[in-house]
Amino acid sequence: MRIALLAMALVPLAACATGPTGDRYHEELDRLRQDCQERGGILSPTGTQSGRPNTDYVCEIRGGGGLTRD
């Protein structure tokens, strides 16, 4: 009986860890990382934890030093 109660208590915790919000965050983070690498940069944390990757990370582009035409 105790095992069943413990298992029932842990199910909501597992659902939170792998729920749609967590997956969506990592998908957006991967997209930002790829976009940043294509521009010659590296994705770096900003030090905030807002739950939004575009706020939590910044694309640092080092070197280059000039304007380019597209």
C-alpha positions as CSV (number, residue, x, y, z in Angstrom):
1,M,0.0,0.0,0.0
2,R,2.8,2.4,0.8
3,I,4.5,1.8,-2.5
4,A,1.3,2.6,-4.4
5,L,0.8,5.8,-2.5
6,L,4.5,6.8,-3.1
7,A,4.1,6.0,-6.8
8,M,0.9,8.1,-7.0
9,A,2.7,11.0,-5.4
10,L,5.7,10.9,-7.8
11,V,3.6,10.8,-11.0
12,P,2.8,14.5,-11.0
13,L,6.5,15.4,-10.4
14,A,7.6,13.2,-13.4
15,A,4.9,14.9,-15.6
16,C,6.3,18.3,-14.7
17,A,9.8,17.4,-15.6
18,T,9.0,16.1,-19.1
19,G,5.9,18.1,-19.8
20,P,5.3,20.3,-22.9
21,T,6.9,23.4,-21.4
22,G,10.2,21.7,-20.8
23,D,10.3,20.2,-24.3
24,R,9.3,23.5,-25.8
25,Y,12.0,25.3,-23.9
26,H,14.7,22.9,-25.1
27,E,13.4,23.0,-28.7
28,E,13.6,26.8,-28.7
29,L,17.0,26.8,-27.1
30,D,18.3,24.4,-29.8
31,R,16.8,26.6,-32.5
32,L,18.5,29.7,-31.0
33,R,21.8,27.9,-30.6
34,Q,21.7,26.8,-34.3
35,D,20.8,30.3,-35.5
36,C,23.6,31.8,-33.4
37,Q,26.2,29.3,-34.8
38,E,25.1,30.0,-38.3
39,R,25.9,33.7,-37.7
40,G,29.3,32.8,-36.3
41,G,28.5,33.3,-32.7
42,I,28.2,31.3,-29.5
43,L,25.1,31.2,-27.2
44,S,25.9,32.4,-23.7
45,P,23.8,32.6,-20.6
46,T,22.7,36.0,-19.4
47,G,22.4,35.0,-15.8
48,T,18.6,35.2,-15.7
49,Q,16.1,32.4,-15.4
50,S,12.9,33.6,-17.0
51,G,11.8,30.4,-18.6
52,R,12.3,32.0,-22.0
53,P,15.4,31.0,-23.9
54,N,15.5,34.2,-25.9
55,T,15.8,36.1,-22.6
56,D,18.0,33.6,-20.7
57,Y,20.7,33.5,-23.5
58,V,22.4,35.9,-25.8
59,C,24.3,35.3,-29.0
60,E,27.8,36.6,-28.7
61,I,29.5,37.2,-32.0
62,R,33.2,37.9,-31.5
63,G,35.7,39.1,-34.1
64,G,34.4,40.2,-37.5
65,G,34.7,43.9,-36.6
66,G,32.8,45.3,-39.5
67,L,29.5,45.7,-41.2
68,T,28.5,43.2,-43.9
69,R,26.1,43.4,-46.7
70,D,23.5,40.8,-47.2
